[in-house]
Amino acid sequence: MSRILKTIKSAGKPLTFKQILSMTQEDPKQLKQELKELTRKRKVRANRNGTYSVPSEKAESKTLTGKMDLHPDGYGFMSVDGGGRDLFIPRNKMGGALHGDRVRVSVETFRGKPEGKVLEITERSVQQIIGRAENLAGILRVVPMTKKFNSYIYVSAASAKGIENDDIVMVELTSYPDGQKAGRGIIKKRLGKLTDPRIEDLIVLNRYNIEREYPQAVEEYVKSIAPKLLKEAGKRTDFRDLTTVTIDGETARDFDDAISVNVTDTGYELYVHIADVSHFVHPDTPVDKEAFSRGTSFYFPEFAVPMLPEMLSNNLCSLRPDEEKFTLSAKITYDEKAQRKRTDLYRSIIKSNRRLTYTYVQAVLDETEKEQDKEILRLLKDSERLALLIMKRRKKEGMLDFDFPETEFDLDENGEVTAVRPSERHLSHRIIEHFMIEANEVVSEFLEKHVQKSVYRIHDKPDPLKLNDFSQLAESFGIAVTIKDVTPKEVARASEAVGKSPYGDILGPALVRTMAKAEYNTNNIGHFGLASESYTHFTSPIRRYPDLMVHRLICNRLFNAHYEVTTDLDTACQKSTENEQRAENAERDIERFKKVKYLMKHMDEPFAAIITSVGPFGLSIYLPTLMMKGTITLEAIQGDVYQYIKKAQLVKGKRTGVMYRAADPIEVMAERIDYDIQEAYFYPL
């Protein structure tokens, strides 16, 4: 590796992969792996034009740039551009930076540890804030409904006319808070009252600038172009005779993917058919520009906001049963042990035989339901056998199999939550997930070999220090987890250990939080979590823009499509990553709002909880039935004076000696709800 680094350094200019290969005479595959590792360690920079260079040591030592993550107490952490450990920024060195701001910092040392000082705010992340109005003796201020913005906003009297206490408003900032100085702004919109039904939906939609409706011009464009495109199928491979099904959740309305499976004399054939969105959404058209701007579909408990207009997402592109549909199909040929032997890609036409649900498929596999169609029954049984073999292989390779349930809500006609529960996870879910992973991987491998520049789904190695912190957390729950080498297999072993423990719901997500964030990039460093050297997103073009980009690359390379994309792939990858994060944040926020509103109506009910950690503030707890976190302050523990004993990592009563430790089960009731920041506080029973 040092020879490769010396070669790039001595060149004095950026080098292409072929130039480095020629100068070092390394094995191409080995060179690719070593360049990935050098890039990950930030010893080599992968430039957007496909060349490699060495970062300027002088420039790097002076300042770093990145994105700020603000803590409610005023300090923050900057995620460093290009990767590396997050940099701590103390409160007195924040320089007025807010959550999400892009900043330039100088790196300093305090008590032997590195920390940053904000030198410049290069880009503000927040221009508008959603908050609750408060009238204080005629002076109106707005309380931001997020703990990431820890300042009141005082608004102009002219914009505050007609605004009352507990009105939910959107404020445009005219002056940012800095130190002891509060922010100032102008009210641009009133969303409603705090007590209005579904007000939380409006808060989150407006917070993340999510438009539920498509522009009329885009809808009209789709209506005008669709009839013509339906008649222009082009040359396609006919798979209409294959037994084909879609398998999705009960409430799904858009069907991206369908499968066909055959058993052969030598193994299996898996067909993964994906909606050919690229046929209907051409680059730089009105619908493409709108889809690029949205980047992804957004999913709320009551509704979805699709990336594409419904005429496409739920009709023309959706692989509905008994309808002929245009698709891109990946045919993967396996031996009897599910080792891949061959991949073929087709622009195809299919006709799905049935729309199946995960619940029904699981019932058929469990033989609690009887499937009358012999071909569909065969397909499901063969899919189960193939998927189990794939899972066995991928587990051996070191794939991290984080299989956590999501939250499901029962809602009444006003959108109020009547029940909260973890969703059920079945083998049927895993069958489809693993088939999609296989398709994504083979498509990525194909593009890496055959196109100059591609779109990859990358996932860096986790930070060893974060893994060490996790090991200490697991130990506090009585589970020994030692990760000596940061490899997928080592982390997978840790994941399996905590998954088998009684605390999987707590420790599993904690392990996930040690992982680097996956992103879209044209520089392939592999996908750590999947133990994959090459991975992309191909299987969901109805709801993810990167998949549509991948489809265009395939069609240009194999099917003479000539899709001319003016947006630079690097720019598109960055935008797609940002939009994905926006969707995740919005979905997380709406779930938290719904859970807190539900809890507000059940303040007098006891809940089972588990203590996740203890500290000077009190106890952090997790409520499994609500899948939410909460806090018990020391003051809320009645009957004694309680104090935190750091060395023993416990909270103990001075007189009674009653102790609270991590992993202890506890019964609690809600003490108070801070709806502004969606936090719940409890007391033990």
Buried (B, 14 or more C-beta within 10 A) or exposed (E): BEEBBEBBEEBEEBBEBEBBBEBBEBEEEEBBBBBBBBBBEBBBBBBEEBBBBBEEEEEEEEBBBBBBBBBEEBBBBBBBEBBBEBBBBBEEBBBEBBBBBBBBBBBEEEEEEEBBBBBBBEEEBBEBBBBBBBBEEEEBBBBBBBBBBBBBBBBEEEBBEEBEEEBBBBBBBBEBBBEEEEBBBBBEEBBBBBEEEBBBBBBBBBBBEBEEEBBEEBBEBBEEBBEEBEEEEBEBBEBEEBBBBBBBEEEBBBBBBBBBBBBEEEBBBBBBBBBBBBBBBBBEBBBBBBBBEBBBBBBBBEEBBBBBBBBBBBBBBBBBBEEEBBBBBBBBBBEEEBEBEEBBBBBBBBBBBBBBBBBBBBBBBEEEEEBEEEBBBBBBBBBBEBBBBBBEBBBEEBBBBBEBEEBBBEBEEEBBBEEBEBBEBBBBBBBBBBBBBBBBBBBBBBBBEEEEBBBBBBBBBBBBEBBEBBBEBBEBBEBEBEBEEEBBBBBBBBBEBBBEBBBBBBBBBBBBEBBBEBBBBBBBBBBBBBBBBBBBBBBBBBBBBBBBBBBBBBBBBBBEBEBEBEBEBBEBBBBBBEBBBBBEBBBEBBBBBBBBBBBEEEEEEEBEBBBBBBEEEBBBBBBEEBBBBBBBBBEBBEEEEBEBEEEEBBBBBEEEEBBBBBBBEBEBBBBEBEBBBBBBBBBBE
